[in-house]
Amino acid sequence: MLQSLSHASGLLQSNYRAQGQQALNHQQAAVQQLLSQRQLPPRGWSELQIRALMTEIALMDSNNFTGTI
């Protein structure tokens, strides 16, 4: 995901790219905290954060690998 952002640098102004980087870092930190602590966070996640997590998990499912579909 972060590589995609760097490849898009020619399409985005640097301030937009920095905002996108910050949002991605925040989401990744939340997922890492969830997995390392193995418990729900004290403050609930937004629907977008939950969807992002579910998408990330689904991408790791071998049933969804491009070569096996």
PyMOL commands that set and color helices and strands:
alter all, ss='L'
color gray80, all
select helices_A, chain A and resi 2-10+14-37+47-59+62-64+66-68
alter helices_A, ss='H'
color red, helices_A
deselect
rebuild
show_as cartoon
